[in-house]
Amino acid sequence: WVKTVDIFNMSLVFLLITLGILFVISASPSIAKLKNIDEFYFIKKHTLYVFIAIFSMIIFSLFSSSGIIKISFAGLCISLALIIIIFLLNNQNNGAYRWIRFGNFSIH
């Protein structure tokens, strides 16, 4: 598995992750102060999502090509179903149909 990893693309992904963390670290304390929350709230949240993304990337890299095709087809079907639900619910915000609400949870 390690021998098949594209080093150039992986280095670009980790460069983007590093830049994202740096941008969040530089911008989030001032926004957190405006919202009266912990200064490191957005940094912690972003770091959590970075770890989830890296874990997902490793898991998906272990699948075969046919497995990736099956997963992507399932993702396509789920996405199309959600788009149809959005149009059926007719939740319009500033001319855009983009919200699905399930009680207190919403998908943007």
DSSP file (Angstrom, degrees, kcal/mol; ACC not computed):
  #  RESIDUE AA STRUCTURE BP1 BP2  ACC     N-H-->O    O-->H-N    N-H-->O    O-->H-N    TCO  KAPPA ALPHA  PHI   PSI    X-CA   Y-CA   Z-CA
    1    1 A W    >         0   0    0      0, 0.0     3,-0.8     0, 0.0     4,-0.4   0.000 360.0 360.0 360.0 -44.1    0.0    0.0    0.0
    2    2 A V  G >   +     0   0    0      1,-0.2     3,-0.9     2,-0.2     0, 0.0   0.844 360.0  56.5 -65.6 -33.2    2.7    2.5    0.9
    3    3 A K  G 3  S+     0   0    0      1,-0.2    -1,-0.2     3,-0.0     0, 0.0   0.727 104.3  53.4 -71.8 -20.6    4.6    1.9   -2.4
    4    4 A T  G <  S+     0   0    0     -3,-0.8     2,-0.3     2,-0.1    -1,-0.2   0.497  81.6 111.5 -92.6  -3.6    1.5    2.8   -4.4
    5    5 A V  S <  S-     0   0    0     -3,-0.9     2,-0.9    -4,-0.4     3,-0.1  -0.532  72.0-126.3 -74.4 132.8    0.9    6.2   -2.7
    6    6 A D     >  -     0   0    0     -2,-0.3     4,-2.3     1,-0.2     5,-0.2  -0.705  20.7-163.8 -79.8 107.4    1.6    9.2   -5.0
    7    7 A I  H  > S+     0   0    0     -2,-0.9     4,-2.4     1,-0.2     5,-0.2   0.866  84.3  53.9 -64.3 -38.9    4.0   11.2   -3.0
    8    8 A F  H  > S+     0   0    0      2,-0.2     4,-1.9     1,-0.2    -1,-0.2   0.945 112.2  42.6 -63.0 -48.7    3.5   14.4   -5.0
    9    9 A N  H  > S+     0   0    0      1,-0.2     4,-2.3     2,-0.2    -2,-0.2   0.892 114.1  51.9 -66.0 -39.0   -0.2   14.5   -4.5
   10   10 A M  H  X S+     0   0    0     -4,-2.3     4,-2.5     1,-0.2    -1,-0.2   0.896 108.5  51.0 -64.5 -38.5    0.0   13.5   -0.9
   11   11 A S  H  X S+     0   0    0     -4,-2.4     4,-1.9     1,-0.2    -1,-0.2   0.883 109.8  50.3 -66.8 -35.9    2.5   16.4   -0.3
   12   12 A L  H  X S+     0   0    0     -4,-1.9     4,-2.3     2,-0.2    -2,-0.2   0.897 109.9  50.6 -66.4 -39.2    0.1   18.8   -1.9
   13   13 A V  H  X S+     0   0    0     -4,-2.3     4,-2.3     1,-0.2    -2,-0.2   0.932 112.3  46.0 -62.7 -45.5   -2.8   17.6    0.3
   14   14 A F  H  X S+     0   0    0     -4,-2.5     4,-2.3     2,-0.2    -1,-0.2   0.809 109.5  55.4 -70.6 -27.8   -0.7   18.0    3.4
   15   15 A L  H  X S+     0   0    0     -4,-1.9     4,-2.6     2,-0.2    -1,-0.2   0.921 109.7  46.9 -65.1 -43.7    0.4   21.5    2.2
   16   16 A L  H  X S+     0   0    0     -4,-2.3     4,-2.4     2,-0.2    -2,-0.2   0.889 111.7  50.8 -64.6 -39.1   -3.2   22.4    1.9
   17   17 A I  H  X S+     0   0    0     -4,-2.3     4,-2.3     2,-0.2    -1,-0.2   0.925 111.4  48.1 -63.3 -44.2   -4.0   21.0    5.3
   18   18 A T  H  X S+     0   0    0     -4,-2.3     4,-2.4     2,-0.2    -2,-0.2   0.917 112.2  48.3 -63.5 -44.3   -1.1   23.0    6.8
   19   19 A L  H  X S+     0   0    0     -4,-2.6     4,-2.6     1,-0.2    -1,-0.2   0.902 110.4  52.5 -62.9 -40.2   -2.2   26.2    5.1
   20   20 A G  H  X S+     0   0    0     -4,-2.4     4,-2.3     2,-0.2    -2,-0.2   0.918 109.8  47.9 -61.3 -43.7   -5.8   25.7    6.3
   21   21 A I  H  X S+     0   0    0     -4,-2.3     4,-2.6     1,-0.2    -1,-0.2   0.915 112.1  49.9 -63.7 -42.1   -4.6   25.2    9.9
   22   22 A L  H  X S+     0   0    0     -4,-2.4     4,-2.1     2,-0.2    -2,-0.2   0.906 111.1  48.9 -62.9 -41.2   -2.5   28.3    9.6
   23   23 A F  H  X S+     0   0    0     -4,-2.6     4,-1.9     2,-0.2     5,-0.2   0.902 112.7  47.5 -65.0 -40.6   -5.3   30.4    8.2
   24   24 A V  H  X S+     0   0    0     -4,-2.3     4,-2.5     1,-0.2    -2,-0.2   0.904 111.2  51.5 -67.3 -40.4   -7.7   29.2   10.9
   25   25 A I  H  < S+     0   0    0     -4,-2.6    -1,-0.2     1,-0.2    -2,-0.2   0.882 114.0  43.9 -64.0 -37.0   -5.1   29.9   13.6
   26   26 A S  H  < S+     0   0    0     -4,-2.1     4,-0.2    -5,-0.2    -1,-0.2   0.812 124.1  31.9 -79.0 -28.6   -4.6   33.5   12.4
   27   27 A A  H  X S+     0   0    0     -4,-1.9     4,-1.1    -5,-0.2     3,-0.3   0.743 103.4  69.4-101.9 -25.1   -8.2   34.4   11.8
   28   28 A S  H  X S+     0   0    0     -4,-2.5     4,-2.9    -5,-0.2     5,-0.2   0.829  85.3  62.9 -75.7 -33.1  -10.3   32.5   14.4
   29   29 A P  H  > S+     0   0    0      0, 0.0     4,-1.9     0, 0.0    -1,-0.2   0.905 106.4  46.6 -59.9 -38.6   -9.4   34.2   17.7
   30   30 A S  H  > S+     0   0    0     -3,-0.3     4,-1.6    -4,-0.2    -2,-0.2   0.896 114.6  46.7 -69.3 -38.0  -10.8   37.6   16.6
   31   31 A I  H  X S+     0   0    0     -4,-1.1     4,-1.7     2,-0.2    -1,-0.2   0.888 110.5  53.4 -68.8 -38.2  -14.0   36.0   15.3
   32   32 A A  H  <>S+     0   0    0     -4,-2.9     5,-2.4     1,-0.2     4,-0.3   0.877 106.7  52.3 -64.8 -36.8  -14.4   33.9   18.4
   33   33 A K  H ><5S+     0   0    0     -4,-1.9     3,-0.9    -5,-0.2    -1,-0.2   0.897 107.6  52.0 -64.6 -39.3  -14.1   37.1   20.6
   34   34 A L  H 3<5S+     0   0    0     -4,-1.6    -1,-0.2     1,-0.2    -2,-0.2   0.855 113.0  44.5 -64.1 -34.2  -16.9   38.7   18.5
   35   35 A K  T 3<5S-     0   0    0     -4,-1.7    -1,-0.2    -5,-0.1    -2,-0.2   0.385 111.4-121.8 -91.5   3.4  -19.1   35.7   19.1
   36   36 A N  T < 5 +     0   0    0     -3,-0.9     2,-0.3    -4,-0.3    -3,-0.2   0.901  70.0 122.7  56.8  46.5  -18.2   35.5   22.8
   37   37 A I  S   <S-     0   0    0     -5,-2.4    -1,-0.2     1,-0.1    -2,-0.1  -0.768  72.9 -59.7-125.2 175.1  -16.9   31.9   22.6
   38   38 A D    >   -     0   0    0     -2,-0.3     3,-1.8     1,-0.1     4,-0.3  -0.249  45.7-126.9 -56.3 139.0  -13.6   30.3   23.5
   39   39 A E  T 3  S+     0   0    0      1,-0.3     3,-0.3     2,-0.1     4,-0.2   0.811 109.3  44.0 -58.7 -32.0  -10.7   31.8   21.5
   40   40 A F  T 3> S+     0   0    0      1,-0.2     4,-2.6     2,-0.1    -1,-0.3   0.215  81.1 107.0-100.0  14.4   -9.6   28.3   20.4
   41   41 A Y  H <> S+     0   0    0     -3,-1.8     4,-2.2     1,-0.2    -1,-0.2   0.940  84.5  40.4 -59.4 -51.0  -13.1   27.0   19.5
   42   42 A F  H  > S+     0   0    0     -4,-0.3     4,-2.5    -3,-0.3    -1,-0.2   0.833 114.1  54.0 -70.7 -32.1  -12.6   27.2   15.7
   43   43 A I  H  > S+     0   0    0     -4,-0.2     4,-2.4     2,-0.2    -1,-0.2   0.931 110.7  46.0 -65.8 -45.4   -9.0   25.9   15.9
   44   44 A K  H  X S+     0   0    0     -4,-2.6     4,-2.2     2,-0.2    -2,-0.2   0.913 114.2  48.4 -62.7 -43.0  -10.1   22.8   17.9
   45   45 A K  H  X S+     0   0    0     -4,-2.2     4,-2.0    -5,-0.2    -2,-0.2   0.916 112.6  47.6 -65.3 -43.1  -13.0   22.2   15.5
   46   46 A H  H  X S+     0   0    0     -4,-2.5     4,-2.1     1,-0.2    -1,-0.2   0.903 110.8  51.7 -65.0 -40.8  -10.9   22.5   12.4
   47   47 A T  H  X S+     0   0    0     -4,-2.4     4,-2.1     2,-0.2    -1,-0.2   0.890 107.8  52.5 -63.9 -39.4   -8.2   20.2   13.9
   48   48 A L  H  X S+     0   0    0     -4,-2.2     4,-2.1     1,-0.2    -1,-0.2   0.929 110.3  47.8 -60.1 -45.3  -10.9   17.6   14.6
   49   49 A Y  H  X S+     0   0    0     -4,-2.0     4,-2.4     1,-0.2    -2,-0.2   0.832 107.7  56.3 -67.2 -31.3  -12.1   17.8   11.0
   50   50 A V  H  X S+     0   0    0     -4,-2.1     4,-2.5     2,-0.2    -1,-0.2   0.934 108.5  46.8 -63.7 -45.3   -8.5   17.5    9.8
   51   51 A F  H  X S+     0   0    0     -4,-2.1     4,-2.3     1,-0.2    -2,-0.2   0.895 112.2  50.1 -64.3 -39.3   -8.0   14.3   11.7
   52   52 A I  H  X S+     0   0    0     -4,-2.1     4,-2.5     2,-0.2    -1,-0.2   0.905 111.7  49.1 -63.6 -40.7  -11.3   12.9   10.4
   53   53 A A  H  X S+     0   0    0     -4,-2.4     4,-2.5     2,-0.2    -2,-0.2   0.909 111.6  47.5 -66.5 -42.6  -10.3   13.8    6.8
   54   54 A I  H  X S+     0   0    0     -4,-2.5     4,-2.2     2,-0.2    -2,-0.2   0.919 113.1  49.0 -65.2 -42.4   -6.9   12.1    7.1
   55   55 A F  H  X S+     0   0    0     -4,-2.3     4,-2.4     2,-0.2    -2,-0.2   0.919 112.8  47.8 -61.5 -44.2   -8.5    9.0    8.6
   56   56 A S  H  X S+     0   0    0     -4,-2.5     4,-2.8     1,-0.2     5,-0.2   0.894 109.8  53.2 -64.0 -39.8  -11.1    8.9    5.8
   57   57 A M  H  X S+     0   0    0     -4,-2.5     4,-1.5     1,-0.2    -1,-0.2   0.901 110.7  46.5 -62.8 -40.9   -8.3    9.4    3.2
   58   58 A I  H  X S+     0   0    0     -4,-2.2     4,-0.7     2,-0.2    -2,-0.2   0.922 113.1  49.1 -67.0 -43.5   -6.4    6.5    4.6
   59   59 A I  H >< S+     0   0    0     -4,-2.4     3,-1.0     1,-0.2     4,-0.4   0.932 112.6  47.0 -61.9 -46.3   -9.5    4.2    4.7
   60   60 A F  H >< S+     0   0    0     -4,-2.8     3,-0.9     1,-0.3    -1,-0.2   0.791 104.6  61.4 -69.1 -26.3  -10.6    5.1    1.2
   61   61 A S  H 3< S+     0   0    0     -4,-1.5    -1,-0.3     1,-0.2    -2,-0.2   0.713  97.3  60.2 -71.9 -17.6   -7.0    4.5   -0.1
   62   62 A L  T << S+     0   0    0     -3,-1.0    -1,-0.2    -4,-0.7    -2,-0.2   0.637  87.9  94.3 -82.1 -14.2   -7.3    0.9    1.1
   63   63 A F  S <  S-     0   0    0     -3,-0.9     2,-0.1    -4,-0.4    -3,-0.0  -0.380  78.6-114.8 -76.7 155.8  -10.3    0.1   -1.2
   64   64 A S     >  -     0   0    0      1,-0.1     4,-2.1    -2,-0.1     5,-0.2  -0.321  32.5-101.9 -78.7 170.9  -10.0   -1.4   -4.6
   65   65 A S  H  > S+     0   0    0      1,-0.2     4,-2.0     2,-0.2     5,-0.1   0.899 123.9  49.7 -62.4 -41.2  -10.9    0.5   -7.8
   66   66 A S  H  > S+     0   0    0      1,-0.2     4,-2.1     2,-0.2    -1,-0.2   0.862 109.2  52.8 -68.1 -33.8  -14.2   -1.3   -8.1
   67   67 A G  H  > S+     0   0    0      2,-0.2     4,-2.3     1,-0.2    -1,-0.2   0.898 108.7  49.6 -65.7 -40.0  -15.0   -0.6   -4.4
   68   68 A I  H  X S+     0   0    0     -4,-2.1     4,-2.5     2,-0.2    -2,-0.2   0.889 109.8  51.7 -64.8 -39.3  -14.4    3.1   -5.0
   69   69 A I  H  X S+     0   0    0     -4,-2.0     4,-2.1     2,-0.2    -2,-0.2   0.906 110.7  48.0 -64.5 -41.2  -16.7    3.0   -8.0
   70   70 A K  H  X S+     0   0    0     -4,-2.1     4,-2.1     2,-0.2    -2,-0.2   0.909 113.0  47.6 -66.1 -41.6  -19.5    1.4   -6.0
   71   71 A I  H  X S+     0   0    0     -4,-2.3     4,-2.4     1,-0.2    -2,-0.2   0.900 111.7  50.1 -66.2 -40.3  -19.1    3.9   -3.1
   72   72 A S  H  X S+     0   0    0     -4,-2.5     4,-2.2     2,-0.2    -1,-0.2   0.868 109.3  51.8 -67.9 -34.5  -19.1    6.8   -5.5
   73   73 A F  H  X S+     0   0    0     -4,-2.1     4,-2.3     2,-0.2    -1,-0.2   0.907 110.2  48.8 -66.0 -40.6  -22.3    5.5   -7.2
   74   74 A A  H  X S+     0   0    0     -4,-2.1     4,-2.3     2,-0.2    -2,-0.2   0.905 110.9  50.8 -63.6 -40.5  -23.9    5.2   -3.8
   75   75 A G  H  X S+     0   0    0     -4,-2.4     4,-2.4     2,-0.2    -2,-0.2   0.882 108.9  51.9 -63.1 -38.6  -22.8    8.8   -3.0
   76   76 A L  H  X S+     0   0    0     -4,-2.2     4,-2.5     2,-0.2    -2,-0.2   0.924 110.1  48.4 -62.3 -45.3  -24.3    9.9   -6.3
   77   77 A C  H  X S+     0   0    0     -4,-2.3     4,-2.2     1,-0.2    -2,-0.2   0.907 112.4  48.2 -63.4 -42.1  -27.6    8.3   -5.5
   78   78 A I  H  X S+     0   0    0     -4,-2.3     4,-2.3     2,-0.2    -1,-0.2   0.914 111.9  50.0 -64.3 -42.4  -27.7    9.8   -2.0
   79   79 A S  H  X S+     0   0    0     -4,-2.4     4,-2.1     1,-0.2    -2,-0.2   0.916 111.2  48.0 -63.1 -43.7  -26.9   13.3   -3.4
   80   80 A L  H  X S+     0   0    0     -4,-2.5     4,-2.2     1,-0.2    -1,-0.2   0.893 110.7  51.7 -64.9 -38.8  -29.6   13.1   -6.1
   81   81 A A  H  X S+     0   0    0     -4,-2.2     4,-2.2     1,-0.2    -1,-0.2   0.912 110.0  49.2 -63.7 -41.4  -32.1   12.0   -3.5
   82   82 A L  H  X S+     0   0    0     -4,-2.3     4,-2.1     2,-0.2    -2,-0.2   0.872 109.4  52.1 -65.8 -36.7  -31.2   14.9   -1.2
   83   83 A I  H  X S+     0   0    0     -4,-2.1     4,-1.9     2,-0.2    -1,-0.2   0.910 110.2  48.5 -64.8 -41.3  -31.5   17.3   -4.2
   84   84 A I  H  X S+     0   0    0     -4,-2.2     4,-2.0     1,-0.2    -2,-0.2   0.903 110.1  52.0 -65.0 -40.6  -35.0   16.0   -4.9
   85   85 A I  H  X S+     0   0    0     -4,-2.2     4,-2.6     1,-0.2     5,-0.2   0.896 106.4  54.4 -61.8 -40.2  -36.0   16.3   -1.2
   86   86 A I  H  X>S+     0   0    0     -4,-2.1     4,-1.4     1,-0.2     5,-0.7   0.922 110.5  45.2 -60.4 -44.5  -34.8   20.0   -1.3
   87   87 A F  H  <5S+     0   0    0     -4,-1.9    -1,-0.2     1,-0.2    -2,-0.2   0.836 113.4  50.2 -70.0 -31.3  -37.1   20.8   -4.2
   88   88 A L  H  <5S+     0   0    0     -4,-2.0    -2,-0.2     1,-0.2    -1,-0.2   0.879 111.0  47.7 -73.3 -37.3  -40.0   18.9   -2.7
   89   89 A L  H  <5S-     0   0    0     -4,-2.6    -2,-0.2    -5,-0.2    -1,-0.2   0.772  94.1-151.4 -74.2 -24.9  -39.7   20.7    0.7
   90   90 A N  T  <5 +     0   0    0     -4,-1.4     2,-0.9    -5,-0.2    -3,-0.1   0.852  28.0 167.6  58.8  40.1  -39.4   24.0   -1.1
   91   91 A N      < -     0   0    0     -5,-0.7     7,-0.8     8,-0.3     8,-0.6  -0.772  14.3-173.2 -84.6 106.1  -37.3   25.7    1.6
   92   92 A Q  E     -A   97   0A   0     -2,-0.9     2,-0.4     5,-0.2     5,-0.2  -0.873  14.4-178.8-109.1 133.5  -36.2   28.9   -0.2
   93   93 A N  E >  S-A   96   0A   0      3,-2.7     3,-1.5    -2,-0.4    -2,-0.0  -0.944  76.5 -24.5-132.2 110.3  -33.7   31.3    1.3
   94   94 A N  T 3  S-     0   0    0     -2,-0.4     3,-0.1     1,-0.3    -1,-0.1   0.865 127.5 -49.2  55.0  40.1  -32.8   34.4   -0.8
   95   95 A G  T 3  S+     0   0    0      1,-0.2     2,-0.4     0, 0.0    -1,-0.3   0.443 117.9 109.9  84.2   0.3  -33.8   32.6   -4.0
   96   96 A A  E <   -A   93   0A   0     -3,-1.5    -3,-2.7     0, 0.0     2,-0.8  -0.916  60.0-145.5-114.2 135.4  -31.7   29.5   -3.3
   97   97 A Y  E     +A   92   0A   0     -2,-0.4    -5,-0.2    -5,-0.2   -10,-0.1  -0.855  53.5 123.7 -93.1 106.7  -33.1   26.1   -2.4
   98   98 A R        +     0   0    0     -2,-0.8     2,-0.4    -7,-0.8    -1,-0.2   0.416  34.9  91.6-150.2   7.1  -30.5   24.7    0.0
   99   99 A W        -     0   0    0     -8,-0.6     2,-0.4    -3,-0.1    -8,-0.3  -0.923  35.8-178.0-119.1 135.0  -31.8   23.7    3.5
  100  100 A I  E     -B  107   0B   0      7,-1.6     7,-2.8    -2,-0.4     2,-0.4  -0.993  17.5-162.1-123.6 122.2  -33.0   20.3    4.7
  101  101 A R  E     +B  106   0B   0     -2,-0.4     2,-0.4     5,-0.2     5,-0.2  -0.894  19.7 178.8-112.4 134.8  -34.2   20.3    8.3
  102  102 A F  E >   -B  105   0B   0      3,-3.6     3,-1.8    -2,-0.4     2,-0.4  -0.789  69.4 -68.1-126.3  85.2  -34.6   17.3   10.6
  103  103 A G  T 3  S-     0   0    0     -2,-0.4    -1,-0.1     1,-0.3     0, 0.0  -0.560 118.8 -10.4  67.7-120.7  -35.8   18.8   13.9
  104  104 A N  T 3  S+     0   0    0     -2,-0.4     2,-0.4    -3,-0.1    -1,-0.3   0.541 124.4  85.1 -86.0  -7.5  -32.8   20.8   15.3
  105  105 A F  E <   -B  102   0B   0     -3,-1.8    -3,-3.6     2,-0.0     2,-0.4  -0.784  57.5-176.7 -98.2 136.2  -30.4   19.4   12.7
  106  106 A S  E     -B  101   0B   0     -2,-0.4     2,-0.5    -5,-0.2    -5,-0.2  -0.986  20.0-143.2-134.0 146.7  -30.1   20.9    9.3
  107  107 A I  E      B  100   0B   0     -7,-2.8    -7,-1.6    -2,-0.4    -2,-0.0  -0.933 360.0 360.0-106.7 124.0  -28.1   20.0    6.2
  108  108 A H              0   0    0     -2,-0.5    -1,-0.1    -9,-0.2    -7,-0.0   0.408 360.0 360.0 -98.6 360.0  -26.7   23.0    4.3
